[in-house]
Amino acid sequence: MVIPRRILDGDFAGWLRDAMAARNMSQRMLAFRAGISHSTVYRLAMGEADPTLATAVAVIRVLERPALRLEISRPAGRAPDAPHLRATAG
């Protein structure tokens, strides 16, 4: 795991807000994926609290891994009304 430079420079709240915006992720979705409470995410994003090590690691793991994108395709030989979902990183 790589810790982003902004976090090391002491700007966890700014990094968090920018990373969530880049991923188009809400505070509630981040809380769900990281396994922490929404109120904790809110306090971290507003700069009202500093994260514990466990919380910081959970948030970084969610926001720094490649985003999965769902693509709908119709492989050859399939009926037009039977789309195929495929997850891709990126």
QUIGI-V392460 format. One record per residue. RES is the residue in one letter. SS is DSSP state (alpha for helix, beta for strand, coil for the rest). PHI is phi in radians with two decimals (none if undefined). PSI is psi in whole degrees, 0 to 359 (* if undefined). Layout:
BEGIN
res-><RES,RES>
ss-><SS,SS>
phi-><PHI,PHI>
psi-><PSI,PSI>
END
This chain:
BEGIN
res-><M,V,I,P,R,R,I,L,D,G,D,F,A,G,W,L,R,D,A,M,A,A,R,N,M,S,Q,R,M,L,A,F,R,A,G,I,S,H,S,T,V,Y,R,L,A,M,G,E,A,D,P,T,L,A,T,A,V,A,V,I,R,V,L,E,R,P,A,L,R,L,E,I,S,R,P,A,G,R,A,P,D,A,P,H,L,R,A,T,A,G>
ss-><coil,coil,coil,coil,alpha,alpha,alpha,alpha,coil,coil,coil,alpha,alpha,alpha,alpha,alpha,alpha,alpha,alpha,alpha,alpha,alpha,coil,coil,coil,coil,alpha,alpha,alpha,alpha,alpha,alpha,alpha,alpha,coil,coil,coil,alpha,alpha,alpha,alpha,alpha,alpha,alpha,alpha,coil,coil,coil,coil,coil,coil,coil,alpha,alpha,alpha,alpha,alpha,alpha,alpha,alpha,alpha,alpha,alpha,alpha,coil,coil,coil,beta,beta,beta,beta,beta,beta,coil,coil,coil,coil,coil,coil,coil,coil,coil,coil,beta,beta,beta,beta,beta,beta,coil>
phi-><none,-1.86,-1.56,-1.02,-1.00,-1.06,-1.19,-1.11,-1.46,1.65,-1.97,-1.11,-1.09,-1.13,-1.06,-1.07,-1.06,-1.18,-1.16,-1.16,-1.13,-1.10,-1.64,0.94,-1.95,-1.40,-1.08,-1.15,-1.18,-1.08,-1.02,-1.09,-1.21,-1.54,1.32,-2.21,-1.40,-1.08,-1.13,-1.15,-1.05,-1.03,-1.09,-1.17,-1.16,-1.48,1.36,-1.43,-2.59,-1.76,-1.33,-1.27,-1.04,-1.10,-1.18,-1.05,-1.10,-1.08,-1.20,-1.07,-1.05,-1.23,-1.49,-1.73,-1.42,-1.05,-1.28,-1.62,-2.06,-1.62,-2.01,-1.79,-2.32,-2.15,-1.04,-0.99,1.59,-1.65,-1.12,-1.02,-1.62,-2.07,-1.19,-2.07,-1.61,-2.41,-1.65,-2.28,-1.48,2.46>
psi-><137,130,123,145,321,325,316,331,1,14,60,317,314,316,316,312,315,320,321,319,318,327,0,46,133,165,320,321,318,316,316,311,328,347,33,171,153,322,328,315,316,310,322,315,328,354,17,346,156,143,151,167,316,318,316,316,317,317,315,318,321,314,341,352,155,140,142,135,134,129,137,122,164,93,152,139,352,150,146,335,11,77,157,125,138,132,134,150,145,*>
END
